[in-house]
Amino acid sequence: MKGTILTFLLFILLTFVLFSCSEKSEDELVISDDYMATLLMERAEKDFNLKNDPHSPFNRDPDAKYDKLKYFDPDTNYIFKSILYSYE
């Protein structure tokens, strides 16, 4: 069930990313509210899984304490376009 939910969330995220791409110059790039909400959701999901997943290294050792991951703030300087080529 958990894998199904994660697969569904990943599908929604990829759909959002594919349809939200637009032709903007680098000067016009801004971080939208939808992007931030998705990013924050992904980060919370990672923290939850690292803390609660039975296969997490933090659950193998009873003395290990998990603290949230520390992230950099989103920066439009690291948003860029790329061309993907099919290789067969």
ChimeraX commands (.cxc) that place a marker at each C-alpha (Angstrom):
marker #1 position 0.00,0.00,0.00 radius 0.5
marker #1 position 2.80,2.43,0.94 radius 0.5
marker #1 position 4.58,1.72,-2.36 radius 0.5
marker #1 position 1.37,2.40,-4.26 radius 0.5
marker #1 position 0.94,5.76,-2.54 radius 0.5
marker #1 position 4.55,6.73,-3.23 radius 0.5
marker #1 position 4.18,5.68,-6.87 radius 0.5
marker #1 position 1.02,7.75,-7.18 radius 0.5
marker #1 position 2.70,10.80,-5.60 radius 0.5
marker #1 position 5.68,10.40,-7.92 radius 0.5
marker #1 position 3.33,10.18,-10.92 radius 0.5
marker #1 position 1.52,13.37,-9.84 radius 0.5
marker #1 position 4.84,15.15,-9.30 radius 0.5
marker #1 position 6.22,14.12,-12.71 radius 0.5
marker #1 position 2.97,15.12,-14.41 radius 0.5
marker #1 position 3.13,18.49,-12.69 radius 0.5
marker #1 position 6.75,19.03,-13.72 radius 0.5
marker #1 position 6.18,18.03,-17.34 radius 0.5
marker #1 position 3.17,20.30,-17.78 radius 0.5
marker #1 position 4.56,23.25,-15.87 radius 0.5
marker #1 position 7.66,23.69,-18.03 radius 0.5
marker #1 position 7.46,26.82,-20.10 radius 0.5
marker #1 position 9.66,28.91,-22.34 radius 0.5
marker #1 position 11.09,31.62,-20.10 radius 0.5
marker #1 position 14.34,33.41,-20.27 radius 0.5
marker #1 position 16.74,32.97,-17.38 radius 0.5
marker #1 position 15.97,36.52,-16.24 radius 0.5
marker #1 position 12.27,35.67,-15.85 radius 0.5
marker #1 position 12.67,32.55,-13.76 radius 0.5
marker #1 position 10.77,32.64,-10.49 radius 0.5
marker #1 position 9.93,29.92,-8.02 radius 0.5
marker #1 position 6.17,29.42,-8.11 radius 0.5
marker #1 position 4.00,28.58,-5.12 radius 0.5
marker #1 position 3.15,25.20,-6.69 radius 0.5
marker #1 position 6.84,24.38,-7.07 radius 0.5
marker #1 position 7.53,25.34,-3.46 radius 0.5
marker #1 position 4.58,23.28,-2.19 radius 0.5
marker #1 position 5.77,20.25,-4.16 radius 0.5
marker #1 position 9.34,20.71,-3.00 radius 0.5
marker #1 position 8.30,21.01,0.65 radius 0.5
marker #1 position 6.09,17.93,0.30 radius 0.5
marker #1 position 9.00,15.91,-1.14 radius 0.5
marker #1 position 11.30,17.03,1.67 radius 0.5
marker #1 position 8.74,16.13,4.35 radius 0.5
marker #1 position 8.22,12.73,2.72 radius 0.5
marker #1 position 11.98,12.06,2.76 radius 0.5
marker #1 position 12.20,13.02,6.43 radius 0.5
marker #1 position 9.23,10.80,7.28 radius 0.5
marker #1 position 10.69,7.81,5.44 radius 0.5
marker #1 position 14.16,8.20,6.93 radius 0.5
marker #1 position 12.67,8.37,10.41 radius 0.5
marker #1 position 9.94,5.71,10.15 radius 0.5
marker #1 position 10.81,3.22,7.41 radius 0.5
marker #1 position 11.73,-0.18,8.88 radius 0.5
marker #1 position 14.72,-0.38,6.52 radius 0.5
marker #1 position 16.04,3.05,7.47 radius 0.5
marker #1 position 19.52,2.98,9.01 radius 0.5
marker #1 position 18.11,5.04,11.87 radius 0.5
marker #1 position 15.82,2.15,12.84 radius 0.5
marker #1 position 18.61,-0.46,12.85 radius 0.5
marker #1 position 20.51,1.12,15.72 radius 0.5
marker #1 position 18.41,2.04,18.79 radius 0.5
marker #1 position 21.00,4.64,19.81 radius 0.5
marker #1 position 20.81,6.48,16.47 radius 0.5
marker #1 position 18.70,9.62,16.58 radius 0.5
marker #1 position 17.27,11.06,13.39 radius 0.5
marker #1 position 17.15,14.82,12.88 radius 0.5
marker #1 position 15.59,16.40,9.80 radius 0.5
marker #1 position 17.71,16.79,6.70 radius 0.5
marker #1 position 19.14,20.25,6.20 radius 0.5
marker #1 position 18.42,21.74,2.78 radius 0.5
marker #1 position 19.57,24.81,0.92 radius 0.5
marker #1 position 16.92,27.35,-0.01 radius 0.5
marker #1 position 15.64,27.00,-3.60 radius 0.5
marker #1 position 17.70,29.12,-6.01 radius 0.5
marker #1 position 16.72,29.95,-9.59 radius 0.5
marker #1 position 20.42,29.96,-10.54 radius 0.5
marker #1 position 20.26,26.17,-10.49 radius 0.5
marker #1 position 17.22,25.84,-12.76 radius 0.5
marker #1 position 18.26,25.13,-16.32 radius 0.5
marker #1 position 17.10,23.50,-19.53 radius 0.5
marker #1 position 18.53,20.27,-20.79 radius 0.5
marker #1 position 18.16,18.16,-23.90 radius 0.5
marker #1 position 17.68,14.42,-23.45 radius 0.5
marker #1 position 18.77,12.08,-26.20 radius 0.5
marker #1 position 17.43,8.57,-26.61 radius 0.5
marker #1 position 20.12,5.90,-26.66 radius 0.5
marker #1 position 19.33,2.46,-27.99 radius 0.5
marker link #1:1,2 radius 0.2
marker link #1:2,3 radius 0.2
marker link #1:3,4 radius 0.2
marker link #1:4,5 radius 0.2
marker link #1:5,6 radius 0.2
marker link #1:6,7 radius 0.2
marker link #1:7,8 radius 0.2
marker link #1:8,9 radius 0.2
marker link #1:9,10 radius 0.2
marker link #1:10,11 radius 0.2
marker link #1:11,12 radius 0.2
marker link #1:12,13 radius 0.2
marker link #1:13,14 radius 0.2
marker link #1:14,15 radius 0.2
marker link #1:15,16 radius 0.2
marker link #1:16,17 radius 0.2
marker link #1:17,18 radius 0.2
marker link #1:18,19 radius 0.2
marker link #1:19,20 radius 0.2
marker link #1:20,21 radius 0.2
marker link #1:21,22 radius 0.2
marker link #1:22,23 radius 0.2
marker link #1:23,24 radius 0.2
marker link #1:24,25 radius 0.2
marker link #1:25,26 radius 0.2
marker link #1:26,27 radius 0.2
marker link #1:27,28 radius 0.2
marker link #1:28,29 radius 0.2
marker link #1:29,30 radius 0.2
marker link #1:30,31 radius 0.2
marker link #1:31,32 radius 0.2
marker link #1:32,33 radius 0.2
marker link #1:33,34 radius 0.2
marker link #1:34,35 radius 0.2
marker link #1:35,36 radius 0.2
marker link #1:36,37 radius 0.2
marker link #1:37,38 radius 0.2
marker link #1:38,39 radius 0.2
marker link #1:39,40 radius 0.2
marker link #1:40,41 radius 0.2
marker link #1:41,42 radius 0.2
marker link #1:42,43 radius 0.2
marker link #1:43,44 radius 0.2
marker link #1:44,45 radius 0.2
marker link #1:45,46 radius 0.2
marker link #1:46,47 radius 0.2
marker link #1:47,48 radius 0.2
marker link #1:48,49 radius 0.2
marker link #1:49,50 radius 0.2
marker link #1:50,51 radius 0.2
marker link #1:51,52 radius 0.2
marker link #1:52,53 radius 0.2
marker link #1:53,54 radius 0.2
marker link #1:54,55 radius 0.2
marker link #1:55,56 radius 0.2
marker link #1:56,57 radius 0.2
marker link #1:57,58 radius 0.2
marker link #1:58,59 radius 0.2
marker link #1:59,60 radius 0.2
marker link #1:60,61 radius 0.2
marker link #1:61,62 radius 0.2
marker link #1:62,63 radius 0.2
marker link #1:63,64 radius 0.2
marker link #1:64,65 radius 0.2
marker link #1:65,66 radius 0.2
marker link #1:66,67 radius 0.2
marker link #1:67,68 radius 0.2
marker link #1:68,69 radius 0.2
marker link #1:69,70 radius 0.2
marker link #1:70,71 radius 0.2
marker link #1:71,72 radius 0.2
marker link #1:72,73 radius 0.2
marker link #1:73,74 radius 0.2
marker link #1:74,75 radius 0.2
marker link #1:75,76 radius 0.2
marker link #1:76,77 radius 0.2
marker link #1:77,78 radius 0.2
marker link #1:78,79 radius 0.2
marker link #1:79,80 radius 0.2
marker link #1:80,81 radius 0.2
marker link #1:81,82 radius 0.2
marker link #1:82,83 radius 0.2
marker link #1:83,84 radius 0.2
marker link #1:84,85 radius 0.2
marker link #1:85,86 radius 0.2
marker link #1:86,87 radius 0.2
marker link #1:87,88 radius 0.2
view
